[in-house]
Amino acid sequence: MRIWVDADACPAVIKDILYRAAERTRRSLTLVANKMLRTPPSRFIRAVQVPRGIDVADSHIVRQLRAGDLVVTADIPLASDVIAKGAHALNPRGEFYTTENIQERLALRNYLDELRGTGVQTGGPEALGNADRKRFADQLDRFLAKQGGATKKPA
């Protein structure tokens, strides 16, 4: 099982949690972005830079991932593709996308996209808070424990 990160918009605090988890569990962590990323020196962590463009990083992740892998993303269409390939999708707020909730999330996303297209200000998500960070760390820890890889809780 590998961990993939849609890294262009992933908050630094979430990346830090993932770096520690990769080291602790000795799992492969790959961050994919259209810009150069700094990662800690590790044999378990790597960054892949893809060309700029709409959904280029997403497409790279979907092509490379295998069933059972974990993808960290807030991108709902990417999460839908991940689920369709039999992998797991976790957003930076610690919520798993599932076959049960992804269609509703896609419909809401598309509706809000349409509203924005007509000029309606829909606002964005609230800033990532400490509760979100903790929820993410806890969900990641539980997921990795089920995979046989967690030895201690991420900070």
FENFENZI-V55602 format. One record per residue. N is the residue number from 1. NEAR is the number of other ideal C-beta (glycine too) atoms within 12 Angstrom. Layout:
n=N near=NEAR
n=N near=NEAR
//
This chain:
n=1 near=25
n=2 near=31
n=3 near=46
n=4 near=45
n=5 near=50
n=6 near=44
n=7 near=41
n=8 near=32
n=9 near=26
n=10 near=35
n=11 near=25
n=12 near=19
n=13 near=23
n=14 near=36
n=15 near=34
n=16 near=27
n=17 near=36
n=18 near=46
n=19 near=34
n=20 near=28
n=21 near=41
n=22 near=35
n=23 near=27
n=24 near=26
n=25 near=32
n=26 near=21
n=27 near=31
n=28 near=27
n=29 near=42
n=30 near=33
n=31 near=42
n=32 near=39
n=33 near=30
n=34 near=24
n=35 near=18
n=36 near=14
n=37 near=26
n=38 near=17
n=39 near=27
n=40 near=19
n=41 near=11
n=42 near=22
n=43 near=13
n=44 near=24
n=45 near=32
n=46 near=26
n=47 near=29
n=48 near=28
n=49 near=21
n=50 near=27
n=51 near=15
n=52 near=13
n=53 near=12
n=54 near=14
n=55 near=22
n=56 near=22
n=57 near=35
n=58 near=34
n=59 near=21
n=60 near=29
n=61 near=38
n=62 near=30
n=63 near=18
n=64 near=24
n=65 near=35
n=66 near=20
n=67 near=15
n=68 near=20
n=69 near=30
n=70 near=43
n=71 near=47
n=72 near=48
n=73 near=43
n=74 near=32
n=75 near=35
n=76 near=30
n=77 near=28
n=78 near=41
n=79 near=38
n=80 near=28
n=81 near=29
n=82 near=39
n=83 near=31
n=84 near=20
n=85 near=24
n=86 near=18
n=87 near=33
n=88 near=35
n=89 near=41
n=90 near=41
n=91 near=36
n=92 near=37
n=93 near=30
n=94 near=28
n=95 near=25
n=96 near=31
n=97 near=35
n=98 near=19
n=99 near=20
n=100 near=10
n=101 near=19
n=102 near=27
n=103 near=19
n=104 near=16
n=105 near=28
n=106 near=23
n=107 near=16
n=108 near=16
n=109 near=24
n=110 near=17
n=111 near=17
n=112 near=20
n=113 near=16
n=114 near=14
n=115 near=15
n=116 near=15
n=117 near=11
n=118 near=11
n=119 near=8
n=120 near=12
n=121 near=9
n=122 near=16
n=123 near=9
n=124 near=11
n=125 near=18
n=126 near=9
n=127 near=13
n=128 near=25
n=129 near=16
n=130 near=14
n=131 near=14
n=132 near=24
n=133 near=26
n=134 near=21
n=135 near=24
n=136 near=36
n=137 near=32
n=138 near=25
n=139 near=32
n=140 near=44
n=141 near=28
n=142 near=22
n=143 near=32
n=144 near=33
n=145 near=19
n=146 near=17
n=147 near=21
n=148 near=13
n=149 near=27
n=150 near=25
n=151 near=16
n=152 near=15
n=153 near=19
n=154 near=33
n=155 near=19
//
